[in-house]
């Protein structure tokens, strides 16, 4: 069975529900996929991203011009047999250069993320004679990762725990057990937290968020915010804005979409550390459906899988503009400087010809 049948159908189902040089770099106006009055600069790589496994690739920015992701050297596995036999690789792509395979330990289990120290990737579990449970991983600046091993201590029954992932860096797990029973989000560099209130309170509640800074007794409250319009599961620090971005997590929910259509507004919120807030609205349209959002300096980027509206969009000044044709797989990320959006592009919902692309909203075709 070919890759474009059984393998690609897996991606179709997912979409409907919600160091050697191996790559060729090119810069193109992107006429095959652009849908914009402004021809923004487009970067492409021929590395085939991993969109077939259950642990499909994430896109992380190491800096404003460098991406890390996992995939396969072109042309990638063409059959199920090749997919099962071809090990996935990690790639680092500095825009303007070729994407390069990043050397990792042979026991890499396919997971990776970013931490304060740099890149972290985990190793497959192995048995130790002492019966204890350990986590093994490499961590550090790319090319200088150091081996680490930590003993894992299972949580005791009944022990309160409340942990959140630092979504900006990906794998920093932050725990504040004193917030057990509350919904909350971490502040930048874990310098405090934002308390959404009790986890079991009604989503119809309209209440201020409470911002707590560590090492101080100061508490800042925002203006009242409807809890159904935000989510601690979508609480993102945005460097270029020095603010936090959040929205309702369950955009695929029928009730959420009905409210979106009835009110002509899918609410998005900016929250600043000093308590200021700003509410944005994505108007209802053919793009309505399951999606996620990435802020850029040009506006808020999002995507749609709907048959009559497939592609990538930008929300600017309350207006929605289509900027990408084809399928934008749900993995996408804005650069720290807010200029670029990295995304996985495919020509159709079955994942045909997937590739990693970067659209630079701060540079137009006429400027390069």
Beta strands, then each sheet from edge to edge (+ up, - down):
strand 1: 25-28
strand 2: 40-45
strand 3: 48-49
strand 4: 60-63
strand 5: 66-72
strand 6: 89-94
strand 7: 100-102
strand 8: 108-115
strand 9: 118-123
strand 10: 134-140
strand 11: 146-151
strand 12: 163-165
strand 13: 173-175
strand 14: 182-186
strand 15: 192-198
strand 16: 206-207
strand 17: 210-213
strand 18: 219-221
strand 19: 225-226
strand 20: 235-238
strand 21: 243-247
strand 22: 266-271
strand 23: 277-282
strand 24: 293-295
strand 25: 300-304
strand 26: 311-316
strand 27: 319-324
strand 28: 327-334
strand 29: 340-346
strand 30: 355-364
sheet 1: 1+ 2- 30+ 29- 28+
sheet 2: 3+ 5- 4+
sheet 3: 3+ 5- 6+ 7-
sheet 4: 8+ 9- 10+ 11-
sheet 5: 12+ 13-
sheet 6: 14+ 15- 17+ 18-
sheet 7: 16+ 19-
sheet 8: 20+ 21- 22+ 23-
sheet 9: 24+ 25- 26+ 27-
end
